[in-house]
């Protein structure tokens, strides 16, 4: 399985007028524009997804929707609390492993520091690896058998700037 991990794009600051909770923070206009370029880069790289799992927080959900729209696959977006900042990796792994048929290419869209912790856990079995996921950064892991521990190999970790240069 190829597991792609995408941090949500640039979002409105916490405490902005009309935003009462962290979960309600939307993407900024700049964040949306950048994500459309990143979605275009994914197309240039011939990357598509069998399923897209996203945090239900507004900024992550919209990030997933932009990627899905660019790939003409809106129906593939599934929201899960397992990708929120308080999500549990074990539950996320179980959710992915229960999918029939088993997906070959999965996109996860979520938040920091959860995503960095997830990457470290899948690469090392713990928190020994320090990973920095920039907003709209994308990571690719290759996995033989997904489990909540050391099971992955890092293929690449790209910043949004690198991705935009590919579009």
C-alpha positions in Angstrom: 0.0 0.0 0.0 1.1 3.6 -0.7 0.0 5.8 2.2 0.0 9.5 1.4 -0.3 11.9 4.3 -1.3 15.5 3.6 -1.5 18.3 6.2 -4.4 20.7 5.6 -3.7 24.0 3.8 -3.3 27.5 5.3 -6.2 28.2 7.5 -7.8 31.3 9.2 -6.2 32.1 12.5 -7.8 30.8 15.7 -10.0 33.5 17.3 -10.9 35.1 14.0 -14.3 36.9 13.9 -17.1 34.3 13.6 -14.9 31.3 14.4 -15.8 29.8 17.7 -13.9 26.6 17.7 -10.7 25.2 16.2 -12.8 22.7 14.2 -14.6 25.6 12.4 -11.4 27.2 11.0 -11.7 27.3 7.2 -8.9 27.5 4.6 -7.8 31.0 3.6 -8.2 32.0 -0.1 -4.4 31.7 -0.4 -4.6 28.2 1.2 -7.2 27.1 -1.3 -5.3 28.5 -4.3 -2.1 26.7 -3.2 -4.1 23.4 -2.7 -5.4 23.6 -6.3 -1.8 23.9 -7.5 -0.8 20.9 -5.3 -3.7 18.9 -6.7 -2.5 19.8 -10.2 1.0 18.6 -9.2 -0.5 15.3 -8.0 -2.1 14.9 -11.5 1.3 15.7 -13.1 2.9 13.0 -11.0 0.1 10.6 -12.0 -0.9 10.0 -8.3 -4.5 9.1 -7.6 -6.2 7.6 -4.6 -8.5 4.6 -4.0 -9.8 6.4 -0.9 -9.4 9.7 0.9 -9.8 9.8 4.6 -10.0 13.2 6.3 -10.5 14.9 9.6 -13.9 16.4 9.7 -12.5 19.8 10.8 -13.4 22.4 8.1 -9.9 23.1 6.9 -8.9 19.4 6.6 -12.2 18.5 5.0 -11.9 21.2 2.4 -8.3 20.2 1.7 -9.5 16.6 1.0 -12.4 17.9 -1.2 -10.1 20.0 -3.4 -7.8 17.0 -4.1 -10.9 14.8 -4.7 -12.5 17.5 -7.0 -9.3 17.8 -9.0 -9.3 14.0 -9.5 -13.0 13.9 -10.2 -13.6 11.6 -7.3 -15.6 13.5 -4.6 -17.3 10.3 -3.5 -14.0 8.9 -2.3 -13.8 11.4 0.6 -14.6 9.9 4.0 -14.6 11.9 7.2 -13.2 10.3 10.4 -12.5 11.5 13.9 -9.5 9.2 13.9 -7.6 12.0 12.0 -8.5 14.8 14.4 -5.8 16.1 16.7 -7.2 13.8 19.4 -7.5 10.8 17.1 -6.1 7.3 17.9 -3.6 5.7 15.4 -4.8 2.2 16.3 -8.4 3.1 15.4 -7.2 4.7 12.1 -5.2 1.6 11.2 -8.2 -0.6 11.9 -10.4 1.6 9.7 -8.0 1.4 6.8 -7.4 -2.4 7.2 -11.2 -3.1 7.2 -11.6 -1.6 3.7 -12.7 -4.1 1.1 -11.2 -4.4 -1.4 -7.9 -3.4 0.2 -6.8 0.0 -1.2 -3.5 0.4 -2.9 -3.3 4.2 -2.6 -4.7 5.9 0.5 -4.7 9.7 1.2 -4.9 10.8 4.8 -5.7 14.5 5.5 -5.3 15.9 9.0 -3.4 18.1 11.5 -0.2 18.6 13.3 1.3 17.2 15.5 -0.8 14.1 15.0 0.4 13.5 11.4 4.1 13.8 12.4 3.5 11.4 15.2 1.8 9.0 12.9 4.7 9.1 10.4 7.2 8.6 13.1 5.3 5.7 14.6 4.9 4.0 11.2 8.6 4.5 10.3 10.2 3.6 13.7 7.6 2.1 16.0 7.7 5.1 18.3 8.4 8.8 18.5 12.1 8.7 17.8 11.9 10.4 14.4 11.3 14.1 14.3 9.2 15.0 11.3 7.9 18.5 10.3 4.8 18.6 8.2 4.3 22.0 6.7 0.8 23.2 5.9 -0.2 21.5 2.7 3.0 19.3 2.9 2.7 15.7 1.5 4.4 12.5 2.6 4.5 9.1 0.9 5.0 5.9 2.8 5.2 2.4 1.4 3.7 -0.3 3.5 3.5 -4.1 3.1 1.1 -4.6 6.0 -0.3 -1.7 7.9 -0.1 -1.8 11.7 0.1 0.7 14.5 3.8 0.4 14.8 6.9 0.1 12.6 5.6 -1.0 9.2 6.6 1.7 6.6 9.4 2.9 4.5 9.6 6.6 3.7 9.5 7.3 -0.1 9.4 11.1 0.1 8.3 14.1 2.1 7.6 17.3 0.1 6.9 20.8 1.1 4.1 22.8 -0.5 6.6 24.9 -2.3 8.2 21.8 -3.9 4.8 20.5 -4.9 3.8 23.8 -6.4 7.0 23.8 -8.5 5.9 20.5 -10.0 2.5 21.9 -11.2 
